[in-house]
């Protein structure tokens, strides 16, 4: 991770955490879809937690762990750098799914092979893609720079540097494969999620709202995304059942950006979505 050219922050803005949590809840849904496309089978992904910690504390957890890996990445705009750290069992299980292996048995820790590292790069790229696609800030990008099989060797800034760690759990709730940590510099506020704006006077807010209200916008409720081959598409017929995975959450997008997360259901015989939480805290309730 690097932030020397921008100045290192020493404290986390606590008001950023709800935005971080919403960002990675949506990112978990998107990552699950991407892994299904990669593996051809369902790979559950859940947001676990976001917290303020130090780089050294995270890297110390991986001391002596066989098969773990870390990928450094750079965000645009701003050129800020972060890190994706994957536990060894997560890599082994997902690589096994890539290769069509049976994952019903236990997983024996082992060092990463060249093939493991190549496939782990793809996993990291999917994680970054899910994170970027879930951001409500336009023009965000994240490029994977390097991948090393020993997370402790990826240390590029002092161990005491404060960071934000977002943790995703991979695998079934009962018997997860392990976790993935996305380590973000504190300057990511405003790059991946909106900065907190100073409140304006009530008259100005009301006047601005009245000017915007007549403008129609498209709201899309997305339950799942699937990728099919042309052969599979041609084989679709009346009565074909398409598996969309567990119907636990629906992402509501406005003009292509995720803004709300809801729960699918039915009311008075009509399909409906109950809003559970907001992704962008800047949207105000009326």
Secondary structure per residue as TSV (DSSP state, phi and psi in degrees):
chain	resnum	aa	ss	phi	psi
A	1	X	-	360.0	148.4
A	2	X	-	-142.9	140.2
A	3	X	-	-153.3	12.7
A	4	X	T	-65.2	-32.3
A	5	X	T	-75.9	-11.3
A	6	X	T	-115.1	-3.1
A	7	X	-	85.8	131.1
A	8	X	-	-89.0	129.1
A	9	X	-	-80.8	149.8
A	10	X	-	-109.7	-8.3
A	11	X	S	-134.6	146.4
A	12	X	-	-92.5	133.5
A	13	X	-	-74.0	105.8
A	14	X	G	-59.7	-26.2
A	15	X	G	-73.0	-9.6
A	16	X	G	-79.0	-23.2
A	17	X	H	-61.9	-41.5
A	18	X	H	-57.6	-36.8
A	19	X	H	-69.0	-40.4
A	20	X	H	-62.3	-45.0
A	21	X	H	-63.1	-44.2
A	22	X	H	-64.0	-40.8
A	23	X	H	-58.0	-47.3
A	24	X	H	-82.4	-19.3
A	25	X	H	-65.3	-44.1
A	26	X	H	-68.7	-40.0
A	27	X	H	-60.4	-36.6
A	28	X	H	-61.6	-40.5
A	29	X	H	-64.5	-43.5
A	30	X	H	-68.5	-39.5
A	31	X	H	-62.9	-38.8
A	32	X	H	-59.1	-43.1
A	33	X	H	-63.9	-43.0
A	34	X	H	-64.2	-40.0
A	35	X	H	-68.7	-34.5
A	36	X	H	-61.1	-42.2
A	37	X	H	-65.8	-35.6
A	38	X	H	-71.5	-45.8
A	39	X	H	-96.1	-23.1
A	40	X	S	81.3	5.5
A	41	X	S	-144.4	164.6
A	42	X	-	-73.7	132.6
A	43	X	-	-125.8	98.2
A	44	X	-	-59.4	139.2
A	45	X	E	-134.9	132.6
A	46	X	E	-134.9	140.6
A	47	X	E	-73.2	129.9
A	48	X	E	-101.7	-52.6
A	49	X	E	-169.7	162.0
A	50	X	E	-132.5	137.6
A	51	X	E	-152.3	163.9
A	52	X	E	-94.9	130.9
A	53	X	E	-153.9	-169.8
A	54	X	E	-111.1	154.7
A	55	X	H	-60.2	-41.6
A	56	X	H	-61.5	-38.8
A	57	X	H	-63.4	-40.3
A	58	X	H	-68.2	-47.6
A	59	X	H	-65.5	-31.1
A	60	X	H	-63.4	-28.7
A	61	X	T	-63.9	-23.5
A	62	X	T	-98.7	5.4
A	63	X	T	-64.7	121.8
A	64	X	T	82.2	-2.1
A	65	X	-	-79.7	125.5
A	66	X	T	-82.9	134.0
A	67	X	T	86.4	4.1
A	68	X	-	-77.3	163.8
A	69	X	E	-151.8	159.0
A	70	X	E	-139.6	135.8
A	71	X	E	-119.1	127.4
A	72	X	E	-90.5	145.9
A	73	X	E	-140.0	162.5
A	74	X	E	-124.8	134.3
A	75	X	E	-99.7	148.9
A	76	X	E	-128.8	140.0
A	77	X	T	-77.6	167.3
A	78	X	T	106.0	-25.4
A	79	X	-	68.7	18.2
A	80	X	-	-72.5	147.7
A	81	X	E	-114.2	146.7
A	82	X	E	-138.3	-169.2
A	83	X	E	-147.5	142.7
A	84	X	E	-111.7	123.4
A	85	X	E	-117.2	126.9
A	86	X	E	-117.4	132.5
A	87	X	-	-70.8	150.6
A	88	X	H	-56.3	-47.6
A	89	X	H	-60.9	-33.1
A	90	X	H	-63.6	-45.7
A	91	X	H	-61.4	-47.4
A	92	X	H	-60.5	-43.7
A	93	X	H	-66.4	-46.3
A	94	X	H	-69.9	-40.0
A	95	X	H	-60.4	-39.5
A	96	X	H	-60.0	-39.9
A	97	X	H	-65.8	-39.6
A	98	X	H	-54.7	-41.2
A	99	X	T	-88.4	-2.1
A	100	X	T	78.8	25.0
A	101	X	-	-79.3	160.5
A	102	X	-	-83.8	121.3
A	103	X	-	-103.7	18.6
A	104	X	S	-73.8	-25.1
A	105	X	S	-87.3	-177.2
A	106	X	-	-77.0	164.5
A	107	X	-	-114.4	120.2
A	108	X	-	-91.3	122.8
A	109	X	-	-57.6	139.3
A	110	X	-	-152.4	161.1
A	111	X	-	-72.1	153.9
A	112	X	-	-77.0	137.7
A	113	X	-	-90.2	174.3
A	114	X	H	-61.5	-38.9
A	115	X	H	-65.1	-41.2
A	116	X	H	-56.5	-45.7
A	117	X	H	-64.9	-40.7
A	118	X	H	-61.8	-44.9
A	119	X	H	-72.4	-30.5
A	120	X	H	-66.1	-34.6
A	121	X	H	-58.2	-41.1
A	122	X	H	-65.9	-39.0
A	123	X	H	-61.9	-45.6
A	124	X	H	-60.5	-41.9
A	125	X	H	-63.4	-37.1
A	126	X	H	-66.4	-39.5
A	127	X	H	-62.5	-45.4
A	128	X	H	-66.8	-39.2
A	129	X	H	-62.6	-43.2
A	130	X	H	-63.4	-39.9
A	131	X	H	-64.6	-46.0
A	132	X	H	-67.3	-43.4
A	133	X	H	-63.8	-24.5
A	134	X	H	-87.4	-9.8
A	135	X	-	-75.4	139.9
A	136	X	-	-91.7	-0.5
A	137	X	S	-87.9	123.7
A	138	X	T	-70.5	151.1
A	139	X	T	78.3	16.4
A	140	X	-	-83.6	141.6
A	141	X	E	-145.3	156.0
A	142	X	E	-145.3	122.5
A	143	X	E	-113.1	131.5
A	144	X	E	-71.7	127.2
A	145	X	E	-96.6	-48.0
A	146	X	E	-153.4	155.4
A	147	X	E	-134.8	128.1
A	148	X	E	-126.1	144.9
A	149	X	S	-77.4	-6.6
A	150	X	-	-124.2	105.5
A	151	X	G	-54.9	-33.7
A	152	X	G	-65.8	-25.6
A	153	X	G	-78.3	-8.3
A	154	X	G	-86.8	0.4
A	155	X	-	-66.1	123.4
A	156	X	-	-124.2	-9.6
A	157	X	S	-130.8	166.0
A	158	X	-	-54.0	143.9
A	159	X	T	-60.5	-26.6
A	160	X	T	-82.4	0.5
A	161	X	-	-61.6	129.2
A	162	X	E	-74.6	137.1
A	163	X	E	-139.2	169.5
A	164	X	E	-107.3	126.0
A	165	X	E	-108.9	120.7
A	166	X	E	-108.0	125.0
A	167	X	E	-110.5	130.8
A	168	X	E	-115.0	132.0
A	169	X	E	-93.2	135.1
A	170	X	E	-114.0	133.5
A	171	X	S	109.6	174.8
A	172	X	-	-59.7	147.8
A	173	X	S	-56.0	-39.3
A	174	X	T	-94.9	90.0
A	175	X	T	101.4	51.6
A	176	X	-	-63.4	150.2
A	177	X	-	-64.7	-39.2
A	178	X	E	157.4	-157.6
A	179	X	E	-132.7	161.9
A	180	X	E	-123.9	133.6
A	181	X	E	-111.8	129.6
A	182	X	E	-104.3	116.6
A	183	X	E	-100.7	121.5
A	184	X	E	-118.1	139.7
A	185	X	E	-68.9	154.1
A	186	X	G	-63.8	-23.0
A	187	X	G	-73.3	-1.7
A	188	X	G	-65.2	-19.3
A	189	X	B	-59.9	125.3
A	190	X	T	96.2	-19.5
A	191	X	T	-96.2	-50.5
A	192	X	T	-96.8	-28.9
A	193	X	B	-136.7	154.5
A	194	X	-	-65.3	143.4
A	195	X	-	-72.1	152.3
A	196	X	-	-70.7	127.4
A	197	X	-	-92.5	147.0
A	198	X	-	-70.1	134.1
A	199	X	-	-64.5	141.3
A	200	X	-	-99.2	170.1
A	201	X	-	-66.0	150.1
A	202	X	H	-59.7	-38.2
A	203	X	H	-63.0	-39.7
A	204	X	H	-67.6	-41.2
A	205	X	H	-61.5	-44.2
A	206	X	H	-65.9	-43.0
A	207	X	H	-63.8	-41.4
A	208	X	H	-65.6	-38.6
A	209	X	H	-64.5	-41.3
A	210	X	H	-63.8	-30.1
A	211	X	H	-74.4	-28.8
A	212	X	H	-88.8	-32.3
A	213	X	H	-50.7	-40.5
A	214	X	T	-69.7	-11.3
A	215	X	S	-80.5	120.0
A	216	X	-	-76.6	145.4
A	217	X	-	-132.2	151.5
A	218	X	-	-87.5	127.8
A	219	X	E	-112.4	122.4
A	220	X	E	-114.2	123.7
A	221	X	E	-95.7	110.7
A	222	X	E	-102.6	115.5
A	223	X	-	-86.0	-38.8
A	224	X	-	-167.3	161.3
A	225	X	-	-124.1	136.4
A	226	X	-	-126.6	150.9
A	227	X	-	-118.5	126.4
A	228	X	-	-122.6	149.7
A	229	X	-	-78.0	163.8
A	230	X	H	-63.7	-32.2
A	231	X	H	-64.7	-46.5
A	232	X	H	-63.5	-37.8
A	233	X	H	-64.7	-41.1
A	234	X	H	-68.9	-22.5
A	235	X	T	-85.4	-6.3
A	236	X	-	-66.2	136.0
A	237	X	-	-147.4	172.2
A	238	X	T	-59.4	127.6
A	239	X	T	98.7	-10.7
A	240	X	-	-66.2	133.6
A	241	X	-	-101.9	125.4
A	242	X	-	-106.7	120.3
A	243	X	-	-78.9	118.6
A	244	X	-	-101.6	3.9
A	245	X	-	82.8	179.0
A	246	X	-	-61.3	133.2
A	247	X	-	-88.8	76.6
A	248	X	-	-102.8	-34.6
A	249	X	-	-143.1	151.2
A	250	X	E	-125.3	132.2
A	251	X	E	-95.6	122.5
A	252	X	E	-97.9	122.8
A	253	X	E	-111.7	142.2
A	254	X	E	-120.0	120.6
A	255	X	T	50.3	41.1
A	256	X	T	86.3	-2.7
A	257	X	E	-111.5	132.2
A	258	X	E	-68.9	125.0
A	259	X	E	-123.0	-29.0
A	260	X	E	-135.6	150.5
A	261	X	E	-121.0	129.9
A	262	X	E	-133.5	175.7
A	263	X	E	-112.2	125.7
A	264	X	E	-73.1	150.7
A	265	X	E	-173.5	-160.2
A	266	X	E	-141.8	139.1
A	267	X	E	-140.3	122.5
A	268	X	T	55.1	39.6
A	269	X	T	76.3	8.5
A	270	X	E	-119.0	135.3
A	271	X	E	-60.5	139.6
A	272	X	E	-147.6	167.8
A	273	X	E	-133.5	125.9
A	274	X	E	-97.1	121.1
A	275	X	E	-64.5	127.2
A	276	X	E	-101.6	-39.9
A	277	X	E	-163.9	168.7
A	278	X	E	-105.2	145.1
A	279	X	S	-88.0	-45.2
A	280	X	-	-103.3	109.0
A	281	X	T	-68.1	-7.5
A	282	X	T	-76.2	-14.9
A	283	X	S	-73.6	128.7
A	284	X	-	-103.3	139.5
A	285	X	-	-76.3	150.1
A	286	X	-	-109.2	360.0
